């Protein structure tokens, strides 16, 4: 019985422009192509890669030599590796000779052209970022971080204002200091301390007459239980006073929060 000839698998990437390809936005080649270009058996290139991985840094190996597979003509899965430019350079470092040097140069040119093509596809903002030096990138990072922190601070300060509008803009009644402090996101003791520091209320927490006359506050007298002589005075904000104190507090940066 005549033996069936087994056709040898070859890589159909004869043109240099096909040696390097785009994989998820990164210029890469593979072990099959390297074997074809440098006229080596694929199993020999696989052995060379595995020898490199034995001594290379583990993180570097995983990043630059990616294990993969391909389908043979016998419809079987066989191993191969995808290589970044750094992985390729490390692998072929030991390939010597005039022909090998020629192929290295051509390969480097292919990687450069592919990276240029990928760079042209990037958005303008990304191109500008990549054009920066490491120091410029660091400065830009900290500037963006500072802007983000400031935005968060402004948002935090704006929340009481938003809540204030929701709860009080249409309110027609009087509001206690406790109620206003709660809406502004602070405690009543801290809020009273701020009112005193601002010169709006006296040490006994009673508003100064000038602010009573402007209609910002109103005082309400309550008789104590079981007493007809002594009373308790409660300080209340008028709707006008609520709007006034909220705007003043927010402009001050919510100091009592």
N, C-alpha and C positions, 0 to 999 in steps of 0.2 A: 504494500500500500504506500502510495506517494505521500510524503510529509507535506502538511499544509504550511506554506510560508507565512511567517508572522511579520507583518509590516512594521518597521521601526517608527516610533513616534518622533516627529520633529516639530520644532516650533516654527510656525509660519510667520515670523516677524523679521524678514530679511532686511527691510528698510530701516535705516538708523532712526528715522522719525518715530518708529513703533517701539523702540527699545524702552522708552519711558512713557508712562501713561498717567492719567489723572484718576486717583482713587480718593473719593470723598474730599476733593479740594487739595490733595497732597500729591506731589510728584513722586512716583514710585516705579520700580521695576520688579522683576521676579527671578527666581533661581533658574527657571527654564530658559529665560531669555539670556541670562548671564552665561549659562552653559553653551547656548547656541553661538553667541557672539565670540566667546573666548575659545570656542572649539574644544569643549570639554564634555564629558558625559555628565548627565544631570546628577547621577548618584555621587559623582566626585564633588560637584558643587555643594550638594546637600551635606556631604561629609565635611567639607571645608567650613560651611556655615555652623555646623554643630561643634566643630573644634573651636571656632570663634566664640560661640556661646558659652563654652566651658570656662573661658577665662575673662570674658567681658562682664562688666557690671550688669547685674540682673535687670535693673530698670532700663538700662540702655538697650539690652538685648530684646526685651519685650516691646520696646517702643520702635525699634529699627529693624527687627527681624520678626515678621508676623507669620506664624504657621498657618498654612492654607492647604488646599487640595486642588487637583485637577482631574478630569476624566480622561482616561486613556482610550485608545482606539478599541480596546477590548471592553469598553464601558465599565471600567473599574476605577475606583478612587485611589489616587496616588498622592503622596505628600509633595509639597513645594513650599517655598517661602516668598513672601512679599518683602521687598527691601526698600527702605528710604535711601536718600542720597548718602547719609552718614553710614548706614549699614552697608551699602554697596562699596563705598570708599574703604571701609575697614576690611571687607571681604577680599577685594582685589588688590589690596596692598601687597600681598605676597605673590601676585601673578607678575612674572618678570618676562623680559624679552622684548624685542622690537615690536612685534605684532601686538603683544599685550599692552604696551605703552600707547600704541596707536588707538587701540580700542578704548582705553581709559580716557584718552582725550576726547574721542568722539562721544563717549558716554556722558562725560562731564558737560559737553556742549548740549546734549539732549536734555539733561536735567535743567540746565540754565534756560533753554527755550521753553520747556514745559512750565517752569516757575514763572517766567515772564507772561505766558498765556494765562496762567491762573491769577497772576497779579492784576492783569487787565480786567478780569471778571469781578474783582473785588469792588465793593462800594467805595465811593470817594473818601468817606470818613475813615475806613479801614486802611486805605492806602496812605492817608496822611499820618495815621498812627504808626504804621510800620516804618515810615520814613524818619520817625523821631529817634534820637539817641536814647540809650537806657536812662540817662539822667533826665532827659526831657519827658520820657514816659513816666518816670517816678514823680516828677513835679506835676504832670497832668493828673496822675492818679490821686495825689493828695489834694489838688484843687477840686477835683470832682467829689472826693470824699467830704471835703469841707462844705461844698455846696449842698450835698445830700444831707449832711448833719443840720445845716441851717434850714433847709426845707422842712425837715422833720420837726425842728424847733418851732418854725412858723406854723406848721400844721397843728402842733400841740397847743399853741397859743390861740389858734383860730377856733378850736373846738368849743371853748366856752362861749365865744362870740356867736357861733352857729346855734348852740343850745339856747343862748340868751334870746336870740331872735325867735326861735321856735316857741319858747315858753312865755316870753314877756312882751313881744312887740305889739300884740293885740290885747294885752292885759289892761284892764281898766281899774283894778283895785290896788290897794297898798300891799307892799311886800316887806316881810321882816328882813333884818340883816342876815339872819341865819339862812333864809331862802335864797337871797341874792348870793351869799358866799358859796352855797352849794352849787348853784348854777355856774358860777365862775370857777369852780373846781378847787376851792380852798376851804379850810376850816374857819369857823366863825371867830375863834380866838386869834388866829393869824390875820384874818381879815380886819378885825377891830384894831389890831396892832398897826396894820398898814394905814388904816383911816386916821389913827392918831398921829402916825409919823408924817402923813401928808397934811396934817393940820386941818382936817375936816371935822373931827369930833374931839371933844375934850377928854381929860383923863377919866372922867366918869362915863365915857362913851356917849355922852349927849352931844348932838351936833351943835356947832357954833351957830349963832343967830343968823349970820350972813347967809348961810346955806339953807336955813329954814325959810328966810325971807325970799330966797330965789325959788322956793317951791320944790327943792330936792328931797327934803325930809319932812316928816310930820310926827309929832309926838302924841302918844295916846296914853291917857292916865287910866290905871286900873286900881280899884280898891282891893286891899288885901282881904282875904277871907276872915270873917269874924272881926272885922275892924272897920270903923267908920271915920277914922282920922288919918291914918297913914295910907299912902298909895304907892303904886309902882308905875314908873314911866317906861314905856316901850318906844324905841326908835323904829320908825317905818320909812321905807323909801316910797316916794310917789312914783307913778309911771314915768314921769319926766326925770325923776332922780335915778331910777333904774337905768335908763338909757345913758344918762350923763356919767354915772359911776362905772358902768360897764365899759364904755368907750375910754374913760380915763385909765381904768385898770389894765385894759388890753394894750393901750399905747405905752404903758409903763413896763410892759413885758411880763405881765402876770407875776409880779414879784413875790407874792405870798403863796404861790403854788409849790 
